[in-house]
Amino acid sequence: MVSSENQRILVWLRNDMRLRDNPALYNAAEAGEGVVAVYVLCEDFIERHSTAPSRLDFIRRHLRQMQTDLAERNIPLVLLRVRRAGEIPHQLLSLSRREGCHSLYFNAEYPLDELNRDRAVAEYFHDHDRHYKRFHDRVILPPGKVRNGQGEPYQVFTAFKRRWIQMARELPMVPHGLPAVQPKALGQVSDAGMTLDSLFRGVHLKDLSALWPAGEEEALSRLAEFADGPIRDYKSKRDLPAEAATSTLSPYLAVGSLSPRQCLTAALSANEGRWDEGSEGVTTWISELVWRDFYQHVTVDFPVVCKHKPLQGHTDAFPWRDDEEDFNRWRRGETGIPIVDAAMRQLLDTGWMHNRLRMIVAMFLTKNLRIDWRLGERWFMSQLIDGDFAANNGGWQWSASTGTDAAPYFRIFNPVTQSERFDPDGRFIRKYVPELARVSTRQIHQPPPVPGYPAPMVDLKASRKETIALFQQLNGSSSKG
Ligand SMILES: Cc1cc2nc3c(=O)[nH]c(=O)nc-3n(C[C@H](O)[C@H](O)[C@H](O)COP(=O)(O)OP(=O)(O)OC[C@H]3O[C@@H](n4cnc5c(N)ncnc54)[C@H](O)[C@@H]3O)c2cc1C
């Protein structure tokens, strides 16, 4: 048993499941006073945020790895479970008292629920004469820092990106190394909390370990492999779902077994340190990392998006259709539009979907079926192993034309044209929709009747026209009002 003297630092792990480039862990370990790590599973957050069973299992597997990796550095990992987020302040304070920790360190998370949770913990610690320190690891530039000439947040991505690059290139882009090994005598806890099995008891889990092995070694090797080759063709091939042309790092970034800074430094070193020239593949990929930061900033600058509301307030009056049967057909991948069905089945099978397809299916749901984007947003979170509030909300509000720098309401993707362009030989469709395996390449995007495969559930042209008219009415009435 460790003395109850306050001598150690408590590090609260959340979506930062890695040892390297983890500022909270690194800085706590540098103090050399001993570190205790803790993870808190919150049942209420799982329910409210519709966390996918595949993502929960991914978290579970990461925790197992973290327990081993941290133990090698004499850092014990305590596992706790709470029903409600409101219990967390008390649980963390009790733990810090019991295990002799004078301070709490954690890396920031930006959606409103998480910010409120962390504020409550910080206040509670402050009220009980304990310190806390918040670090930023989830983004390359922390929210609140990237501002236009008037000191306001950017709403247009290209302007944000220009300023972001100016600022980021001034930073020392050197990721933190491994946290220091702690004194062995300080590497014990009197109560390790729950076992990993009991932590997840009764929680619905989906094992996708064959597709998505856990851990930071896996994440770093995927990054190295991508930066070593495919990144160069990223610009020309990233929209082709049948190709393995994107990094597939999103699950690792979401759970935090990889940091965006590690991604950026790998990209820069593949491009001789150049940010916006050199390999077009690399600079295009860097842009995606900026999109990632952009949406994290949006959640802080415009917290209305965290309240199930559109960023463009007037679009809340849009007459979304409430049709459960249509929604279910979309969810199951039985719409009769091959590219949409292949994409939705990719999501069900793998917990992941290619970016071009996310845009196609989100537009189809919101613009052709006219079903509320919030239902699609929630369904994605309930299925995605890379579910991330900021990126998902940003993607849905972009597709529904309700968000910041969103797709204009009149620019509606035609899924058949998209399919012809981005899956020209139908390879992706055939992989996920076996009913269409024998249909010719010429017909695969819009097949003739095929036994066992449904006819298109909606007239693409007519529904597109109707949606545009409804948006025009909405904009007309909002500009009059
Ligand atoms: C409707 C919709 C929902 C989405 N939901 C999520 C989500 O829940 N989680 C998530 O991580 N991404 C989401 N995205 C963004 C994007 O589709 C995925 O990040 C990307 O497909 C992941 O594949 P990758 O790792 O191979 O990406 P790459 O193309 O290799 O890109 C590298 C990284 O950049 C980031 N990134 C890329 N594109 C975007 C983008 N448009 N917005 C924000 N970050 C981006 C991701 O972290 C990604 O891993 C969504 C997009 C849309 C249109």
The ligand as an SDF file (V2000), in Angstrom:
LIG
                    3D

 53 58  0  0  0  0  0  0  0  0999 V2000
  -21.6760   11.9480  -43.0710 C   0  0  0  0  0  0  0  0  0  0  0  0
  -20.2440   11.8140  -42.6140 C   0  0  0  0  0  0  0  0  0  0  0  0
  -19.9690   11.2720  -41.3640 C   0  0  0  0  0  0  0  0  0  0  0  0
  -18.6390   11.1390  -40.9160 C   0  0  0  0  0  0  0  0  0  0  0  0
  -18.3990   10.6090  -39.6740 N   0  0  0  0  0  0  0  0  0  0  0  0
  -17.1260   10.5070  -39.2120 C   0  0  0  0  0  0  0  0  0  0  0  0
  -16.8500   10.0000  -37.9180 C   0  0  0  0  0  0  0  0  0  0  0  0
  -17.7460    9.6810  -37.1310 O   0  0  0  0  0  0  0  0  0  0  0  0
  -15.5330    9.8720  -37.5550 N   0  0  0  0  0  0  0  0  0  0  0  0
  -14.5010   10.2430  -38.3670 C   0  0  0  0  0  0  0  0  0  0  0  0
  -13.3340   10.1000  -37.9870 O   0  0  0  0  0  0  0  0  0  0  0  0
  -14.7480   10.7500  -39.5850 N   0  0  0  0  0  0  0  0  0  0  0  0
  -16.0120   10.8890  -40.0480 C   0  0  0  0  0  0  0  0  0  0  0  0
  -16.2450   11.3990  -41.2990 N   0  0  0  0  0  0  0  0  0  0  0  0
  -15.1090   11.8970  -42.0880 C   0  0  0  0  0  0  0  0  0  0  0  0
  -14.4480   10.8770  -43.0360 C   0  0  0  0  0  0  0  0  0  0  0  0
  -15.4080   10.2100  -43.7890 O   0  0  0  0  0  0  0  0  0  0  0  0
  -13.5890    9.8390  -42.3030 C   0  0  0  0  0  0  0  0  0  0  0  0
  -12.7270   10.4880  -41.3930 O   0  0  0  0  0  0  0  0  0  0  0  0
  -12.7240    9.0490  -43.2830 C   0  0  0  0  0  0  0  0  0  0  0  0
  -13.5300    8.3720  -44.2130 O   0  0  0  0  0  0  0  0  0  0  0  0
  -11.8700    8.0540  -42.5210 C   0  0  0  0  0  0  0  0  0  0  0  0
  -11.1140    7.2630  -43.3910 O   0  0  0  0  0  0  0  0  0  0  0  0
   -9.5330    7.3490  -43.4040 P   0  0  0  0  0  0  0  0  0  0  0  0
   -9.0040    7.2200  -42.0370 O   0  0  0  0  0  0  0  0  0  0  0  0
   -9.0610    6.3770  -44.4250 O   0  0  0  0  0  0  0  0  0  0  0  0
   -9.3160    8.8410  -43.8900 O   0  0  0  0  0  0  0  0  0  0  0  0
   -8.1660    9.5690  -44.7210 P   0  0  0  0  0  0  0  0  0  0  0  0
   -8.7580    9.9650  -46.0080 O   0  0  0  0  0  0  0  0  0  0  0  0
   -6.9130    8.8030  -44.7410 O   0  0  0  0  0  0  0  0  0  0  0  0
   -7.9780   10.9140  -43.8610 O   0  0  0  0  0  0  0  0  0  0  0  0
   -7.0810   10.9820  -42.7360 C   0  0  0  0  0  0  0  0  0  0  0  0
   -7.8080   11.4030  -41.4900 C   0  0  0  0  0  0  0  0  0  0  0  0
   -8.3060   12.7170  -41.6270 O   0  0  0  0  0  0  0  0  0  0  0  0
   -9.5350   12.8460  -40.9380 C   0  0  0  0  0  0  0  0  0  0  0  0
  -10.5900   13.1890  -41.9010 N   0  0  0  0  0  0  0  0  0  0  0  0
  -10.6430   12.8320  -43.2000 C   0  0  0  0  0  0  0  0  0  0  0  0
  -11.7330   13.3790  -43.7750 N   0  0  0  0  0  0  0  0  0  0  0  0
  -12.3620   14.0850  -42.8330 C   0  0  0  0  0  0  0  0  0  0  0  0
  -13.5470   14.8690  -42.8180 C   0  0  0  0  0  0  0  0  0  0  0  0
  -14.2920   15.0610  -43.9070 N   0  0  0  0  0  0  0  0  0  0  0  0
  -13.9270   15.4290  -41.6510 N   0  0  0  0  0  0  0  0  0  0  0  0
  -13.1820   15.2610  -40.5300 C   0  0  0  0  0  0  0  0  0  0  0  0
  -12.0540   14.5370  -40.4900 N   0  0  0  0  0  0  0  0  0  0  0  0
  -11.6510   13.9600  -41.6230 C   0  0  0  0  0  0  0  0  0  0  0  0
   -9.8330   11.4980  -40.3030 C   0  0  0  0  0  0  0  0  0  0  0  0
   -9.3820   11.5230  -38.9660 O   0  0  0  0  0  0  0  0  0  0  0  0
   -9.0150   10.5560  -41.1480 C   0  0  0  0  0  0  0  0  0  0  0  0
   -8.6340    9.3800  -40.4760 O   0  0  0  0  0  0  0  0  0  0  0  0
  -17.5790   11.5510  -41.7560 C   0  0  0  0  0  0  0  0  0  0  0  0
  -17.8670   12.0950  -43.0160 C   0  0  0  0  0  0  0  0  0  0  0  0
  -19.1760   12.2190  -43.4470 C   0  0  0  0  0  0  0  0  0  0  0  0
  -19.4590   12.7880  -44.8050 C   0  0  0  0  0  0  0  0  0  0  0  0
  1  2  1  0
  2  3  1  0
  2 52  2  0
  3  4  2  0
  4  5  1  0
  4 50  1  0
  5  6  2  0
  6  7  1  0
  6 13  1  0
  7  8  2  0
  7  9  1  0
  9 10  1  0
 10 11  2  0
 10 12  1  0
 12 13  2  0
 13 14  1  0
 14 15  1  0
 14 50  1  0
 15 16  1  0
 16 17  1  0
 16 18  1  0
 18 19  1  0
 18 20  1  0
 20 21  1  0
 20 22  1  0
 22 23  1  0
 23 24  1  0
 24 25  2  0
 24 26  1  0
 24 27  1  0
 27 28  1  0
 28 29  2  0
 28 30  1  0
 28 31  1  0
 31 32  1  0
 32 33  1  0
 33 34  1  0
 33 48  1  0
 34 35  1  0
 35 36  1  0
 35 46  1  0
 36 37  1  0
 36 45  1  0
 37 38  2  0
 38 39  1  0
 39 40  1  0
 39 45  2  0
 40 41  1  0
 40 42  2  0
 42 43  1  0
 43 44  2  0
 44 45  1  0
 46 47  1  0
 46 48  1  0
 48 49  1  0
 50 51  2  0
 51 52  1  0
 52 53  1  0
M  END
$$$$
